[in-house]
């Protein structure tokens, strides 16, 4: 760890600990609940031991004063290994989404002996210049800018904004269930005791030492990416798959920056195939 005391990282498992382990790492501001329980159970039902956890500053894990996180992306990569240790897992298939996909790439580079395979969903490659790739869409940038006006200590404002956020990054081919999403976000907000600390994720530093190192990746790489992702357009996923030898890209047609229930069959099938013992 850098200068932060070891955090308490809360995790949950699904399935038989004797099966190959899959460690799920979620993205910025998102607790483990954003890995849907039904999807975790689906993977467990395919003979996997599934572990999801709350990143620092989310859910029930250690939180820090907002505005100056005393940890880096590298510490978050070490947290992932700490979760494996806490479950007595030597090696796991690591799956990361969005910012969690960047953390997962760091896990594979920092701790190669702990990673059997890597799956990166809706993310971007670490340590390479992505300035030539398409950026976040104008529409999403406008929505995101409105986040600066949100009082992150006000439950109603935060929930309204996060529901709008979920809609802004949703699939373009599947319906958006606003009522179900609002109920889910209320549950996540209340379990986490608010989302104020989670805004620390946007201030994280670290990872400069990974410049140009992606080609060293030893773990077999699967990239899953929606073709309509407004945050990281699919070219980011393609660049990651191209940079790592043997990297494979699975396109989710019309998929946004989310795990839509109607895309679970595609996502789960790809992960199960990639994590065959």
VENPEFEN-V684013 format. One record per pair of residues at least 6 apart in sequence whose ideal C-beta (glycine too) atoms are under 6 Angstrom apart, sorted by sequence separation. I is the first residue (numbers start at 1). J is the second residue. D is the distance in whole Angstrom. If there is no record, write none. Layout:
# VENPEFEN-V684013
i->I j->J d->D
i->I j->J d->D
This chain:
# VENPEFEN-V684013
i->44 j->50 d->5
i->54 j->60 d->6
i->56 j->62 d->6
i->57 j->63 d->5
i->124 j->130 d->6
i->151 j->157 d->5
i->152 j->158 d->6
i->170 j->176 d->5
i->241 j->247 d->4
i->43 j->50 d->5
i->54 j->61 d->4
i->96 j->103 d->6
i->108 j->115 d->5
i->150 j->157 d->5
i->227 j->234 d->5
i->26 j->34 d->5
i->84 j->92 d->6
i->96 j->104 d->3
i->241 j->249 d->4
i->255 j->263 d->6
i->167 j->176 d->5
i->225 j->234 d->5
i->40 j->50 d->5
i->94 j->104 d->5
i->108 j->118 d->5
i->24 j->35 d->5
i->150 j->161 d->5
i->238 j->249 d->6
i->252 j->263 d->5
i->40 j->52 d->6
i->225 j->237 d->3
i->237 j->249 d->6
i->94 j->107 d->6
i->223 j->237 d->5
i->252 j->266 d->6
i->166 j->181 d->5
i->35 j->52 d->4
i->223 j->240 d->5
i->163 j->181 d->6
i->223 j->241 d->4
i->101 j->120 d->4
i->163 j->182 d->5
i->32 j->52 d->4
i->250 j->270 d->5
i->32 j->53 d->5
i->94 j->115 d->5
i->102 j->123 d->6
i->105 j->126 d->5
i->32 j->54 d->5
i->101 j->123 d->3
i->163 j->185 d->6
i->31 j->54 d->5
i->91 j->114 d->6
i->93 j->116 d->5
i->162 j->185 d->5
i->221 j->244 d->4
i->93 j->117 d->5
i->94 j->118 d->5
i->95 j->119 d->4
i->96 j->120 d->6
i->97 j->121 d->4
i->98 j->122 d->5
i->102 j->126 d->5
i->227 j->251 d->5
i->91 j->116 d->5
i->97 j->122 d->6
i->98 j->123 d->6
i->143 j->168 d->5
i->14 j->40 d->5
i->22 j->48 d->5
i->77 j->103 d->5
i->159 j->185 d->5
i->221 j->247 d->4
i->222 j->248 d->5
i->223 j->249 d->5
i->224 j->250 d->5
i->226 j->252 d->5
i->227 j->253 d->6
i->228 j->254 d->5
i->231 j->257 d->5
i->14 j->41 d->6
i->31 j->58 d->4
i->32 j->59 d->6
i->76 j->103 d->5
i->80 j->107 d->5
i->159 j->186 d->6
i->217 j->244 d->5
i->229 j->256 d->6
i->19 j->47 d->5
i->20 j->48 d->6
i->21 j->49 d->5
i->22 j->50 d->5
i->23 j->51 d->5
i->24 j->52 d->4
i->31 j->59 d->3
i->140 j->168 d->6
i->228 j->256 d->6
i->229 j->257 d->5
i->15 j->44 d->3
i->19 j->48 d->5
i->77 j->106 d->4
i->214 j->243 d->5
i->226 j->255 d->2
i->14 j->44 d->4
i->19 j->49 d->4
i->53 j->83 d->5
i->77 j->107 d->5
i->81 j->111 d->5
i->159 j->189 d->6
i->214 j->244 d->6
i->226 j->256 d->5
i->17 j->49 d->5
i->15 j->48 d->6
i->16 j->49 d->6
i->77 j->110 d->5
i->81 j->114 d->6
i->15 j->49 d->5
i->15 j->50 d->6
i->14 j->50 d->4
i->158 j->195 d->6
i->13 j->51 d->5
i->11 j->51 d->6
i->12 j->52 d->6
i->11 j->53 d->4
i->153 j->196 d->6
i->224 j->267 d->6
i->9 j->53 d->6
i->10 j->54 d->5
i->152 j->196 d->5
i->224 j->270 d->6
i->152 j->199 d->6
i->7 j->56 d->5
i->10 j->60 d->4
i->10 j->61 d->5
i->9 j->61 d->5
i->222 j->274 d->4
i->8 j->62 d->5
i->7 j->62 d->4
i->25 j->80 d->6
i->172 j->228 d->4
i->169 j->230 d->6
i->4 j->70 d->4
i->3 j->70 d->6
i->4 j->71 d->5
i->21 j->89 d->5
i->23 j->92 d->4
i->2 j->72 d->6
i->9 j->79 d->5
i->27 j->97 d->5
i->21 j->92 d->4
i->22 j->93 d->5
i->23 j->94 d->5
i->24 j->95 d->5
i->25 j->96 d->4
i->26 j->97 d->6
i->27 j->98 d->3
i->28 j->99 d->4
i->11 j->83 d->5
i->27 j->99 d->4
i->2 j->75 d->6
i->22 j->95 d->6
i->27 j->100 d->5
i->1 j->75 d->6
i->9 j->83 d->6
i->26 j->100 d->5
i->25 j->100 d->4
i->25 j->103 d->5
i->25 j->104 d->5
i->126 j->207 d->6
i->173 j->254 d->3
i->172 j->254 d->5
i->127 j->210 d->4
i->171 j->254 d->5
i->126 j->210 d->5
i->127 j->211 d->5
i->171 j->255 d->6
i->127 j->212 d->6
i->171 j->256 d->5
i->127 j->213 d->5
i->170 j->256 d->5
i->174 j->260 d->5
i->127 j->214 d->6
i->169 j->256 d->5
i->169 j->257 d->4
i->170 j->258 d->6
i->174 j->262 d->5
i->125 j->214 d->6
i->169 j->258 d->6
i->171 j->260 d->5
i->140 j->230 d->4
i->137 j->230 d->4
i->136 j->231 d->5
i->134 j->233 d->4
i->109 j->210 d->6
i->118 j->219 d->4
i->134 j->235 d->5
i->117 j->219 d->5
i->133 j->235 d->5
i->117 j->220 d->5
i->118 j->221 d->5
i->119 j->222 d->5
i->120 j->223 d->5
i->121 j->224 d->5
i->133 j->236 d->6
i->109 j->213 d->6
i->115 j->219 d->5
i->112 j->218 d->5
i->122 j->229 d->6
i->124 j->232 d->5
i->108 j->217 d->6
i->108 j->219 d->5
i->124 j->236 d->4
i->125 j->239 d->5
i->125 j->240 d->4
i->125 j->243 d->6
i->66 j->196 d->5
i->66 j->197 d->5
i->69 j->200 d->4
i->73 j->204 d->5
i->74 j->206 d->5
i->59 j->192 d->5
i->64 j->197 d->6
i->66 j->199 d->6
i->72 j->205 d->6
i->73 j->206 d->4
i->63 j->197 d->4
i->69 j->203 d->6
i->72 j->206 d->3
i->73 j->207 d->5
i->122 j->257 d->5
i->57 j->197 d->4
i->58 j->198 d->5
i->57 j->198 d->5
i->57 j->200 d->5
i->119 j->271 d->6
i->33 j->188 d->5
i->119 j->274 d->6
i->31 j->188 d->6
i->117 j->274 d->6
i->117 j->275 d->6
i->31 j->192 d->6
i->29 j->198 d->4
i->29 j->201 d->6
i->28 j->201 d->4
i->93 j->275 d->4
i->39 j->264 d->5
i->42 j->268 d->5
i->46 j->272 d->5
i->20 j->277 d->5
